[in-house]
Amino acid sequence: EMVSFAKKNKVTDIVSFRVDRITRNFRDSVLIDELRTKHKVKLHFIDDRLVLSQESRSNEIIQWDFKVMFAKSQLERIKEDGMNTKLSKLERGELPWGAPFGYNNVTIGTRQKSVQPDDFNSEVVKRMFTLFATGAYSCESLRRKIAEELKINLSKSRVHDILRDKFYIGIIVDRKGSGKEYVHTYQQLVSRELFDMVQDVLDGNRLGKRRFIGIPFIYRGLIT
């Protein structure tokens, strides 16, 4: 957005605190350097004490290239540190991201963080599992039932995700990584038996769908 704005409005100067605030990879650096070489934009980096223009000398360009490479390496290190932190938390049974529906992220004392059931939403989750296990509901009809009965509006896909989430039986699934499962240390909301019943109903609903072959009858879709 900044590059497009600079080109459209013929910006003459861009000020950044450091090089790593304006570029995090080599693709960004090419775009920014194009502003300098083709559009005669001056680049001011306050903390780096560096000013680049179309007339910049080779030693200044070398500084720019070095700082771009350093910024990229810093970003990669931050990503790696974040991944290591996530894995360490998972192996300790701790949740490294936001709590799912029915729980809250809480801070105990000054620094210790935990996940605890929400007084109201945890009961909503239990009610959803209990109702769906009867086999009398689809995700859509359960969504409507929860909205009517408990005044909680959830999308159909959110209902499905909640019913599939193993967190409620004490397991964290690393969906953004390896897909590996970790046993967590927080309070469970649903028994394994109830969870398995719900999975059977979900799988049955999925497998039990039939393609309409063009024969109409009065209660199609309501009676099987």
Biotite code that builds the C-alpha atoms (Angstrom):
import biotite.structure as struc

atoms = struc.array([
    struc.Atom([0.000, 0.000, 0.000], chain_id="A", res_id=1, res_name="GLU", atom_name="CA", element="C"),
    struc.Atom([2.816, 2.395, 0.839], chain_id="A", res_id=2, res_name="MET", atom_name="CA", element="C"),
    struc.Atom([4.684, 1.649, -2.396], chain_id="A", res_id=3, res_name="VAL", atom_name="CA", element="C"),
    struc.Atom([1.549, 2.150, -4.482], chain_id="A", res_id=4, res_name="SER", atom_name="CA", element="C"),
    struc.Atom([0.743, 5.379, -2.622], chain_id="A", res_id=5, res_name="PHE", atom_name="CA", element="C"),
    struc.Atom([4.301, 6.667, -3.133], chain_id="A", res_id=6, res_name="ALA", atom_name="CA", element="C"),
    struc.Atom([4.198, 6.018, -6.875], chain_id="A", res_id=7, res_name="LYS", atom_name="CA", element="C"),
    struc.Atom([0.709, 7.454, -7.374], chain_id="A", res_id=8, res_name="LYS", atom_name="CA", element="C"),
    struc.Atom([1.306, 10.622, -5.359], chain_id="A", res_id=9, res_name="ASN", atom_name="CA", element="C"),
    struc.Atom([4.926, 11.189, -6.415], chain_id="A", res_id=10, res_name="LYS", atom_name="CA", element="C"),
    struc.Atom([6.238, 11.028, -2.853], chain_id="A", res_id=11, res_name="VAL", atom_name="CA", element="C"),
    struc.Atom([9.745, 12.457, -2.551], chain_id="A", res_id=12, res_name="THR", atom_name="CA", element="C"),
    struc.Atom([10.829, 11.071, 0.846], chain_id="A", res_id=13, res_name="ASP", atom_name="CA", element="C"),
    struc.Atom([10.059, 8.054, 3.012], chain_id="A", res_id=14, res_name="ILE", atom_name="CA", element="C"),
    struc.Atom([11.160, 7.964, 6.651], chain_id="A", res_id=15, res_name="VAL", atom_name="CA", element="C"),
    struc.Atom([11.596, 4.715, 8.564], chain_id="A", res_id=16, res_name="SER", atom_name="CA", element="C"),
    struc.Atom([12.996, 4.087, 12.031], chain_id="A", res_id=17, res_name="PHE", atom_name="CA", element="C"),
    struc.Atom([15.265, 1.277, 10.770], chain_id="A", res_id=18, res_name="ARG", atom_name="CA", element="C"),
    struc.Atom([15.725, -0.752, 7.603], chain_id="A", res_id=19, res_name="VAL", atom_name="CA", element="C"),
    struc.Atom([14.054, -3.756, 9.246], chain_id="A", res_id=20, res_name="ASP", atom_name="CA", element="C"),
    struc.Atom([10.883, -1.679, 9.784], chain_id="A", res_id=21, res_name="ARG", atom_name="CA", element="C"),
    struc.Atom([10.400, -1.210, 6.041], chain_id="A", res_id=22, res_name="ILE", atom_name="CA", element="C"),
    struc.Atom([11.614, -4.522, 4.647], chain_id="A", res_id=23, res_name="THR", atom_name="CA", element="C"),
    struc.Atom([11.669, -8.073, 6.004], chain_id="A", res_id=24, res_name="ARG", atom_name="CA", element="C"),
    struc.Atom([12.756, -9.990, 2.894], chain_id="A", res_id=25, res_name="ASN", atom_name="CA", element="C"),
    struc.Atom([14.514, -9.584, -0.435], chain_id="A", res_id=26, res_name="PHE", atom_name="CA", element="C"),
    struc.Atom([11.231, -9.135, -2.322], chain_id="A", res_id=27, res_name="ARG", atom_name="CA", element="C"),
    struc.Atom([10.399, -6.091, -0.200], chain_id="A", res_id=28, res_name="ASP", atom_name="CA", element="C"),
    struc.Atom([13.895, -4.682, -0.677], chain_id="A", res_id=29, res_name="SER", atom_name="CA", element="C"),
    struc.Atom([13.528, -4.798, -4.477], chain_id="A", res_id=30, res_name="VAL", atom_name="CA", element="C"),
    struc.Atom([10.249, -2.840, -4.293], chain_id="A", res_id=31, res_name="LEU", atom_name="CA", element="C"),
    struc.Atom([11.723, -0.232, -1.972], chain_id="A", res_id=32, res_name="ILE", atom_name="CA", element="C"),
    struc.Atom([14.942, 0.074, -3.960], chain_id="A", res_id=33, res_name="ASP", atom_name="CA", element="C"),
    struc.Atom([12.892, 0.583, -7.123], chain_id="A", res_id=34, res_name="GLU", atom_name="CA", element="C"),
    struc.Atom([11.353, 3.658, -5.513], chain_id="A", res_id=35, res_name="LEU", atom_name="CA", element="C"),
    struc.Atom([14.856, 4.998, -4.970], chain_id="A", res_id=36, res_name="ARG", atom_name="CA", element="C"),
    struc.Atom([16.286, 4.217, -8.422], chain_id="A", res_id=37, res_name="THR", atom_name="CA", element="C"),
    struc.Atom([13.287, 4.755, -10.726], chain_id="A", res_id=38, res_name="LYS", atom_name="CA", element="C"),
    struc.Atom([11.081, 7.186, -8.828], chain_id="A", res_id=39, res_name="HIS", atom_name="CA", element="C"),
    struc.Atom([13.813, 9.273, -7.178], chain_id="A", res_id=40, res_name="LYS", atom_name="CA", element="C"),
    struc.Atom([12.462, 8.723, -3.656], chain_id="A", res_id=41, res_name="VAL", atom_name="CA", element="C"),
    struc.Atom([14.850, 9.421, -0.781], chain_id="A", res_id=42, res_name="LYS", atom_name="CA", element="C"),
    struc.Atom([14.890, 6.795, 1.964], chain_id="A", res_id=43, res_name="LEU", atom_name="CA", element="C"),
    struc.Atom([15.698, 7.981, 5.495], chain_id="A", res_id=44, res_name="HIS", atom_name="CA", element="C"),
    struc.Atom([16.543, 5.423, 8.212], chain_id="A", res_id=45, res_name="PHE", atom_name="CA", element="C"),
    struc.Atom([16.773, 7.272, 11.517], chain_id="A", res_id=46, res_name="ILE", atom_name="CA", element="C"),
    struc.Atom([18.297, 4.716, 13.859], chain_id="A", res_id=47, res_name="ASP", atom_name="CA", element="C"),
    struc.Atom([20.647, 3.393, 11.171], chain_id="A", res_id=48, res_name="ASP", atom_name="CA", element="C"),
    struc.Atom([21.793, 6.953, 10.327], chain_id="A", res_id=49, res_name="ARG", atom_name="CA", element="C"),
    struc.Atom([21.459, 6.133, 6.664], chain_id="A", res_id=50, res_name="LEU", atom_name="CA", element="C"),
    struc.Atom([19.952, 8.155, 3.812], chain_id="A", res_id=51, res_name="VAL", atom_name="CA", element="C"),
    struc.Atom([19.634, 6.614, 0.356], chain_id="A", res_id=52, res_name="LEU", atom_name="CA", element="C"),
    struc.Atom([18.851, 8.380, -2.875], chain_id="A", res_id=53, res_name="SER", atom_name="CA", element="C"),
    struc.Atom([19.309, 7.877, -6.596], chain_id="A", res_id=54, res_name="GLN", atom_name="CA", element="C"),
    struc.Atom([22.820, 9.309, -6.234], chain_id="A", res_id=55, res_name="GLU", atom_name="CA", element="C"),
    struc.Atom([23.893, 7.125, -3.298], chain_id="A", res_id=56, res_name="SER", atom_name="CA", element="C"),
    struc.Atom([27.430, 5.782, -3.389], chain_id="A", res_id=57, res_name="ARG", atom_name="CA", element="C"),
    struc.Atom([28.443, 2.141, -3.449], chain_id="A", res_id=58, res_name="SER", atom_name="CA", element="C"),
    struc.Atom([29.379, 2.025, 0.251], chain_id="A", res_id=59, res_name="ASN", atom_name="CA", element="C"),
    struc.Atom([25.872, 3.245, 1.188], chain_id="A", res_id=60, res_name="GLU", atom_name="CA", element="C"),
    struc.Atom([24.253, 0.646, -1.068], chain_id="A", res_id=61, res_name="ILE", atom_name="CA", element="C"),
    struc.Atom([26.418, -2.030, 0.570], chain_id="A", res_id=62, res_name="ILE", atom_name="CA", element="C"),
    struc.Atom([25.150, -0.873, 3.982], chain_id="A", res_id=63, res_name="GLN", atom_name="CA", element="C"),
    struc.Atom([21.586, -1.137, 2.694], chain_id="A", res_id=64, res_name="TRP", atom_name="CA", element="C"),
    struc.Atom([22.142, -4.670, 1.330], chain_id="A", res_id=65, res_name="ASP", atom_name="CA", element="C"),
    struc.Atom([23.752, -5.794, 4.582], chain_id="A", res_id=66, res_name="PHE", atom_name="CA", element="C"),
    struc.Atom([20.934, -4.395, 6.722], chain_id="A", res_id=67, res_name="LYS", atom_name="CA", element="C"),
    struc.Atom([18.295, -6.031, 4.492], chain_id="A", res_id=68, res_name="VAL", atom_name="CA", element="C"),
    struc.Atom([20.039, -9.389, 4.892], chain_id="A", res_id=69, res_name="MET", atom_name="CA", element="C"),
    struc.Atom([20.312, -8.824, 8.651], chain_id="A", res_id=70, res_name="PHE", atom_name="CA", element="C"),
    struc.Atom([16.591, -7.949, 8.861], chain_id="A", res_id=71, res_name="ALA", atom_name="CA", element="C"),
    struc.Atom([15.693, -11.169, 7.036], chain_id="A", res_id=72, res_name="LYS", atom_name="CA", element="C"),
    struc.Atom([17.904, -13.266, 9.323], chain_id="A", res_id=73, res_name="SER", atom_name="CA", element="C"),
    struc.Atom([16.317, -11.612, 12.367], chain_id="A", res_id=74, res_name="GLN", atom_name="CA", element="C"),
    struc.Atom([12.846, -12.484, 11.100], chain_id="A", res_id=75, res_name="LEU", atom_name="CA", element="C"),
    struc.Atom([13.841, -16.100, 10.478], chain_id="A", res_id=76, res_name="GLU", atom_name="CA", element="C"),
    struc.Atom([15.292, -16.329, 13.981], chain_id="A", res_id=77, res_name="ARG", atom_name="CA", element="C"),
    struc.Atom([12.085, -14.915, 15.472], chain_id="A", res_id=78, res_name="ILE", atom_name="CA", element="C"),
    struc.Atom([10.067, -17.515, 13.536], chain_id="A", res_id=79, res_name="LYS", atom_name="CA", element="C"),
    struc.Atom([12.364, -20.286, 14.737], chain_id="A", res_id=80, res_name="GLU", atom_name="CA", element="C"),
    struc.Atom([12.187, -19.075, 18.343], chain_id="A", res_id=81, res_name="ASP", atom_name="CA", element="C"),
    struc.Atom([8.405, -18.933, 18.082], chain_id="A", res_id=82, res_name="GLY", atom_name="CA", element="C"),
    struc.Atom([8.249, -22.476, 16.756], chain_id="A", res_id=83, res_name="MET", atom_name="CA", element="C"),
    struc.Atom([10.525, -23.748, 19.540], chain_id="A", res_id=84, res_name="ASN", atom_name="CA", element="C"),
    struc.Atom([8.418, -21.963, 22.151], chain_id="A", res_id=85, res_name="THR", atom_name="CA", element="C"),
    struc.Atom([5.241, -23.472, 20.694], chain_id="A", res_id=86, res_name="LYS", atom_name="CA", element="C"),
    struc.Atom([6.666, -26.998, 20.733], chain_id="A", res_id=87, res_name="LEU", atom_name="CA", element="C"),
    struc.Atom([7.970, -26.580, 24.291], chain_id="A", res_id=88, res_name="SER", atom_name="CA", element="C"),
    struc.Atom([4.523, -25.499, 25.481], chain_id="A", res_id=89, res_name="LYS", atom_name="CA", element="C"),
    struc.Atom([2.799, -28.366, 23.677], chain_id="A", res_id=90, res_name="LEU", atom_name="CA", element="C"),
    struc.Atom([5.170, -30.922, 25.169], chain_id="A", res_id=91, res_name="GLU", atom_name="CA", element="C"),
    struc.Atom([4.393, -29.527, 28.642], chain_id="A", res_id=92, res_name="ARG", atom_name="CA", element="C"),
    struc.Atom([0.671, -29.849, 27.905], chain_id="A", res_id=93, res_name="GLY", atom_name="CA", element="C"),
    struc.Atom([0.169, -26.085, 27.609], chain_id="A", res_id=94, res_name="GLU", atom_name="CA", element="C"),
    struc.Atom([-1.864, -24.297, 24.940], chain_id="A", res_id=95, res_name="LEU", atom_name="CA", element="C"),
    struc.Atom([0.357, -21.892, 22.935], chain_id="A", res_id=96, res_name="PRO", atom_name="CA", element="C"),
    struc.Atom([-2.514, -20.053, 21.223], chain_id="A", res_id=97, res_name="TRP", atom_name="CA", element="C"),
    struc.Atom([-5.978, -18.735, 22.022], chain_id="A", res_id=98, res_name="GLY", atom_name="CA", element="C"),
    struc.Atom([-8.376, -20.916, 24.009], chain_id="A", res_id=99, res_name="ALA", atom_name="CA", element="C"),
    struc.Atom([-11.228, -22.613, 22.087], chain_id="A", res_id=100, res_name="PRO", atom_name="CA", element="C"),
    struc.Atom([-14.890, -21.819, 22.606], chain_id="A", res_id=101, res_name="PHE", atom_name="CA", element="C"),
    struc.Atom([-15.932, -22.755, 26.135], chain_id="A", res_id=102, res_name="GLY", atom_name="CA", element="C"),
    struc.Atom([-12.631, -21.709, 27.719], chain_id="A", res_id=103, res_name="TYR", atom_name="CA", element="C"),
    struc.Atom([-10.843, -18.484, 28.607], chain_id="A", res_id=104, res_name="ASN", atom_name="CA", element="C"),
    struc.Atom([-7.147, -17.604, 28.628], chain_id="A", res_id=105, res_name="ASN", atom_name="CA", element="C"),
    struc.Atom([-6.369, -16.358, 32.153], chain_id="A", res_id=106, res_name="VAL", atom_name="CA", element="C"),
    struc.Atom([-3.319, -14.987, 33.956], chain_id="A", res_id=107, res_name="THR", atom_name="CA", element="C"),
    struc.Atom([-2.624, -16.376, 37.411], chain_id="A", res_id=108, res_name="ILE", atom_name="CA", element="C"),
    struc.Atom([-0.530, -14.137, 39.613], chain_id="A", res_id=109, res_name="GLY", atom_name="CA", element="C"),
    struc.Atom([1.890, -11.925, 37.721], chain_id="A", res_id=110, res_name="THR", atom_name="CA", element="C"),
    struc.Atom([3.194, -14.179, 34.954], chain_id="A", res_id=111, res_name="ARG", atom_name="CA", element="C"),
    struc.Atom([1.669, -17.661, 34.932], chain_id="A", res_id=112, res_name="GLN", atom_name="CA", element="C"),
    struc.Atom([-0.914, -18.191, 32.190], chain_id="A", res_id=113, res_name="LYS", atom_name="CA", element="C"),
    struc.Atom([-3.562, -20.875, 32.091], chain_id="A", res_id=114, res_name="SER", atom_name="CA", element="C"),
    struc.Atom([-6.798, -21.925, 30.383], chain_id="A", res_id=115, res_name="VAL", atom_name="CA", element="C"),
    struc.Atom([-9.987, -22.285, 32.401], chain_id="A", res_id=116, res_name="GLN", atom_name="CA", element="C"),
    struc.Atom([-13.584, -23.182, 31.499], chain_id="A", res_id=117, res_name="PRO", atom_name="CA", element="C"),
    struc.Atom([-15.895, -20.233, 30.932], chain_id="A", res_id=118, res_name="ASP", atom_name="CA", element="C"),
    struc.Atom([-18.800, -20.386, 33.388], chain_id="A", res_id=119, res_name="ASP", atom_name="CA", element="C"),
    struc.Atom([-21.494, -20.097, 30.709], chain_id="A", res_id=120, res_name="PHE", atom_name="CA", element="C"),
    struc.Atom([-19.903, -21.183, 27.423], chain_id="A", res_id=121, res_name="ASN", atom_name="CA", element="C"),
    struc.Atom([-18.499, -24.383, 28.914], chain_id="A", res_id=122, res_name="SER", atom_name="CA", element="C"),
    struc.Atom([-22.076, -25.434, 29.688], chain_id="A", res_id=123, res_name="GLU", atom_name="CA", element="C"),
    struc.Atom([-23.029, -24.565, 26.100], chain_id="A", res_id=124, res_name="VAL", atom_name="CA", element="C"),
    struc.Atom([-20.348, -26.954, 24.844], chain_id="A", res_id=125, res_name="VAL", atom_name="CA", element="C"),
    struc.Atom([-21.559, -29.747, 27.119], chain_id="A", res_id=126, res_name="LYS", atom_name="CA", element="C"),
    struc.Atom([-25.149, -29.183, 25.993], chain_id="A", res_id=127, res_name="ARG", atom_name="CA", element="C"),
    struc.Atom([-24.098, -29.294, 22.323], chain_id="A", res_id=128, res_name="MET", atom_name="CA", element="C"),
    struc.Atom([-22.327, -32.618, 22.726], chain_id="A", res_id=129, res_name="PHE", atom_name="CA", element="C"),
    struc.Atom([-25.178, -34.108, 24.744], chain_id="A", res_id=130, res_name="THR", atom_name="CA", element="C"),
    struc.Atom([-27.826, -33.084, 22.197], chain_id="A", res_id=131, res_name="LEU", atom_name="CA", element="C"),
    struc.Atom([-25.845, -34.102, 19.127], chain_id="A", res_id=132, res_name="PHE", atom_name="CA", element="C"),
    struc.Atom([-24.996, -37.535, 20.542], chain_id="A", res_id=133, res_name="ALA", atom_name="CA", element="C"),
    struc.Atom([-28.706, -38.407, 20.396], chain_id="A", res_id=134, res_name="THR", atom_name="CA", element="C"),
    struc.Atom([-28.486, -38.483, 16.612], chain_id="A", res_id=135, res_name="GLY", atom_name="CA", element="C"),
    struc.Atom([-31.554, -36.254, 16.329], chain_id="A", res_id=136, res_name="ALA", atom_name="CA", element="C"),
    struc.Atom([-29.650, -33.207, 15.114], chain_id="A", res_id=137, res_name="TYR", atom_name="CA", element="C"),
    struc.Atom([-27.553, -32.034, 12.209], chain_id="A", res_id=138, res_name="SER", atom_name="CA", element="C"),
    struc.Atom([-25.010, -29.239, 12.680], chain_id="A", res_id=139, res_name="CYS", atom_name="CA", element="C"),
    struc.Atom([-27.537, -26.781, 11.267], chain_id="A", res_id=140, res_name="GLU", atom_name="CA", element="C"),
    struc.Atom([-30.448, -27.896, 13.445], chain_id="A", res_id=141, res_name="SER", atom_name="CA", element="C"),
    struc.Atom([-28.171, -27.946, 16.499], chain_id="A", res_id=142, res_name="LEU", atom_name="CA", element="C"),
    struc.Atom([-27.054, -24.419, 15.661], chain_id="A", res_id=143, res_name="ARG", atom_name="CA", element="C"),
    struc.Atom([-30.678, -23.280, 15.626], chain_id="A", res_id=144, res_name="ARG", atom_name="CA", element="C"),
    struc.Atom([-31.455, -25.173, 18.851], chain_id="A", res_id=145, res_name="LYS", atom_name="CA", element="C"),
    struc.Atom([-28.533, -23.535, 20.704], chain_id="A", res_id=146, res_name="ILE", atom_name="CA", element="C"),
    struc.Atom([-29.510, -20.103, 19.387], chain_id="A", res_id=147, res_name="ALA", atom_name="CA", element="C"),
    struc.Atom([-33.103, -20.564, 20.521], chain_id="A", res_id=148, res_name="GLU", atom_name="CA", element="C"),
    struc.Atom([-32.410, -22.270, 23.834], chain_id="A", res_id=149, res_name="GLU", atom_name="CA", element="C"),
    struc.Atom([-29.223, -20.548, 25.040], chain_id="A", res_id=150, res_name="LEU", atom_name="CA", element="C"),
    struc.Atom([-29.146, -17.363, 22.919], chain_id="A", res_id=151, res_name="LYS", atom_name="CA", element="C"),
    struc.Atom([-25.711, -18.231, 21.499], chain_id="A", res_id=152, res_name="ILE", atom_name="CA", element="C"),
    struc.Atom([-25.301, -17.592, 17.782], chain_id="A", res_id=153, res_name="ASN", atom_name="CA", element="C"),
    struc.Atom([-22.759, -19.871, 16.136], chain_id="A", res_id=154, res_name="LEU", atom_name="CA", element="C"),
    struc.Atom([-22.234, -20.604, 12.468], chain_id="A", res_id=155, res_name="SER", atom_name="CA", element="C"),
    struc.Atom([-22.829, -24.116, 11.146], chain_id="A", res_id=156, res_name="LYS", atom_name="CA", element="C"),
    struc.Atom([-19.102, -24.549, 10.471], chain_id="A", res_id=157, res_name="SER", atom_name="CA", element="C"),
    struc.Atom([-18.263, -23.373, 14.006], chain_id="A", res_id=158, res_name="ARG", atom_name="CA", element="C"),
    struc.Atom([-20.646, -25.953, 15.446], chain_id="A", res_id=159, res_name="VAL", atom_name="CA", element="C"),
    struc.Atom([-18.957, -28.651, 13.367], chain_id="A", res_id=160, res_name="HIS", atom_name="CA", element="C"),
    struc.Atom([-15.477, -27.525, 14.462], chain_id="A", res_id=161, res_name="ASP", atom_name="CA", element="C"),
    struc.Atom([-16.501, -27.563, 18.141], chain_id="A", res_id=162, res_name="ILE", atom_name="CA", element="C"),
    struc.Atom([-17.911, -31.089, 17.840], chain_id="A", res_id=163, res_name="LEU", atom_name="CA", element="C"),
    struc.Atom([-14.672, -32.273, 16.222], chain_id="A", res_id=164, res_name="ARG", atom_name="CA", element="C"),
    struc.Atom([-12.300, -30.526, 18.645], chain_id="A", res_id=165, res_name="ASP", atom_name="CA", element="C"),
    struc.Atom([-10.382, -32.986, 20.833], chain_id="A", res_id=166, res_name="LYS", atom_name="CA", element="C"),
    struc.Atom([-9.411, -30.201, 23.236], chain_id="A", res_id=167, res_name="PHE", atom_name="CA", element="C"),
    struc.Atom([-12.644, -30.877, 25.131], chain_id="A", res_id=168, res_name="TYR", atom_name="CA", element="C"),
    struc.Atom([-11.418, -34.408, 25.977], chain_id="A", res_id=169, res_name="ILE", atom_name="CA", element="C"),
    struc.Atom([-7.924, -33.283, 26.997], chain_id="A", res_id=170, res_name="GLY", atom_name="CA", element="C"),
    struc.Atom([-5.980, -33.327, 23.719], chain_id="A", res_id=171, res_name="ILE", atom_name="CA", element="C"),
    struc.Atom([-4.326, -30.465, 21.818], chain_id="A", res_id=172, res_name="ILE", atom_name="CA", element="C"),
    struc.Atom([-3.910, -31.094, 18.091], chain_id="A", res_id=173, res_name="VAL", atom_name="CA", element="C"),
    struc.Atom([-1.115, -29.118, 16.428], chain_id="A", res_id=174, res_name="ASP", atom_name="CA", element="C"),
    struc.Atom([-3.189, -28.272, 13.346], chain_id="A", res_id=175, res_name="ARG", atom_name="CA", element="C"),
    struc.Atom([-0.792, -25.555, 12.145], chain_id="A", res_id=176, res_name="LYS", atom_name="CA", element="C"),
    struc.Atom([2.218, -27.833, 12.300], chain_id="A", res_id=177, res_name="GLY", atom_name="CA", element="C"),
    struc.Atom([2.782, -31.568, 12.411], chain_id="A", res_id=178, res_name="SER", atom_name="CA", element="C"),
    struc.Atom([-0.785, -32.548, 13.298], chain_id="A", res_id=179, res_name="GLY", atom_name="CA", element="C"),
    struc.Atom([0.618, -34.349, 16.331], chain_id="A", res_id=180, res_name="LYS", atom_name="CA", element="C"),
    struc.Atom([-1.558, -34.741, 19.423], chain_id="A", res_id=181, res_name="GLU", atom_name="CA", element="C"),
    struc.Atom([-0.533, -33.667, 22.936], chain_id="A", res_id=182, res_name="TYR", atom_name="CA", element="C"),
    struc.Atom([-2.288, -34.349, 26.243], chain_id="A", res_id=183, res_name="VAL", atom_name="CA", element="C"),
    struc.Atom([-3.049, -31.026, 27.943], chain_id="A", res_id=184, res_name="HIS", atom_name="CA", element="C"),
    struc.Atom([-3.226, -30.189, 31.643], chain_id="A", res_id=185, res_name="THR", atom_name="CA", element="C"),
    struc.Atom([-6.533, -28.295, 31.696], chain_id="A", res_id=186, res_name="TYR", atom_name="CA", element="C"),
    struc.Atom([-10.018, -29.306, 32.785], chain_id="A", res_id=187, res_name="GLN", atom_name="CA", element="C"),
    struc.Atom([-11.922, -31.466, 30.309], chain_id="A", res_id=188, res_name="GLN", atom_name="CA", element="C"),
    struc.Atom([-15.512, -30.622, 29.422], chain_id="A", res_id=189, res_name="LEU", atom_name="CA", element="C"),
    struc.Atom([-16.573, -33.852, 27.699], chain_id="A", res_id=190, res_name="VAL", atom_name="CA", element="C"),
    struc.Atom([-15.979, -37.543, 28.406], chain_id="A", res_id=191, res_name="SER", atom_name="CA", element="C"),
    struc.Atom([-14.207, -39.663, 25.818], chain_id="A", res_id=192, res_name="ARG", atom_name="CA", element="C"),
    struc.Atom([-17.285, -41.875, 25.539], chain_id="A", res_id=193, res_name="GLU", atom_name="CA", element="C"),
    struc.Atom([-19.567, -38.928, 24.707], chain_id="A", res_id=194, res_name="LEU", atom_name="CA", element="C"),
    struc.Atom([-17.011, -37.498, 22.279], chain_id="A", res_id=195, res_name="PHE", atom_name="CA", element="C"),
    struc.Atom([-16.779, -40.821, 20.413], chain_id="A", res_id=196, res_name="ASP", atom_name="CA", element="C"),
    struc.Atom([-20.561, -41.019, 20.198], chain_id="A", res_id=197, res_name="MET", atom_name="CA", element="C"),
    struc.Atom([-20.652, -37.584, 18.621], chain_id="A", res_id=198, res_name="VAL", atom_name="CA", element="C"),
    struc.Atom([-17.942, -38.556, 16.118], chain_id="A", res_id=199, res_name="GLN", atom_name="CA", element="C"),
    struc.Atom([-19.972, -41.617, 15.143], chain_id="A", res_id=200, res_name="ASP", atom_name="CA", element="C"),
    struc.Atom([-23.011, -39.422, 14.512], chain_id="A", res_id=201, res_name="VAL", atom_name="CA", element="C"),
    struc.Atom([-20.950, -36.935, 12.491], chain_id="A", res_id=202, res_name="LEU", atom_name="CA", element="C"),
    struc.Atom([-19.427, -39.687, 10.406], chain_id="A", res_id=203, res_name="ASP", atom_name="CA", element="C"),
    struc.Atom([-22.817, -41.333, 9.990], chain_id="A", res_id=204, res_name="GLY", atom_name="CA", element="C"),
    struc.Atom([-24.362, -38.063, 8.801], chain_id="A", res_id=205, res_name="ASN", atom_name="CA", element="C"),
    struc.Atom([-21.558, -37.638, 6.302], chain_id="A", res_id=206, res_name="ARG", atom_name="CA", element="C"),
    struc.Atom([-21.726, -41.202, 4.980], chain_id="A", res_id=207, res_name="LEU", atom_name="CA", element="C"),
    struc.Atom([-25.513, -41.341, 5.045], chain_id="A", res_id=208, res_name="GLY", atom_name="CA", element="C"),
    struc.Atom([-26.082, -38.528, 2.544], chain_id="A", res_id=209, res_name="LYS", atom_name="CA", element="C"),
    struc.Atom([-27.876, -39.629, -0.593], chain_id="A", res_id=210, res_name="ARG", atom_name="CA", element="C"),
    struc.Atom([-27.914, -37.961, -3.983], chain_id="A", res_id=211, res_name="ARG", atom_name="CA", element="C"),
    struc.Atom([-31.352, -36.831, -5.173], chain_id="A", res_id=212, res_name="PHE", atom_name="CA", element="C"),
    struc.Atom([-32.173, -38.894, -8.269], chain_id="A", res_id=213, res_name="ILE", atom_name="CA", element="C"),
    struc.Atom([-35.085, -36.784, -9.480], chain_id="A", res_id=214, res_name="GLY", atom_name="CA", element="C"),
    struc.Atom([-38.036, -38.533, -7.817], chain_id="A", res_id=215, res_name="ILE", atom_name="CA", element="C"),
    struc.Atom([-39.984, -35.965, -5.735], chain_id="A", res_id=216, res_name="PRO", atom_name="CA", element="C"),
    struc.Atom([-42.000, -36.905, -2.664], chain_id="A", res_id=217, res_name="PHE", atom_name="CA", element="C"),
    struc.Atom([-43.696, -34.880, 0.037], chain_id="A", res_id=218, res_name="ILE", atom_name="CA", element="C"),
    struc.Atom([-41.270, -35.269, 2.952], chain_id="A", res_id=219, res_name="TYR", atom_name="CA", element="C"),
    struc.Atom([-37.989, -35.504, 0.998], chain_id="A", res_id=220, res_name="ARG", atom_name="CA", element="C"),
    struc.Atom([-35.114, -34.440, 3.242], chain_id="A", res_id=221, res_name="GLY", atom_name="CA", element="C"),
    struc.Atom([-37.180, -34.739, 6.423], chain_id="A", res_id=222, res_name="LEU", atom_name="CA", element="C"),
    struc.Atom([-37.787, -38.475, 6.616], chain_id="A", res_id=223, res_name="ILE", atom_name="CA", element="C"),
    struc.Atom([-35.220, -41.185, 5.921], chain_id="A", res_id=224, res_name="THR", atom_name="CA", element="C"),
])
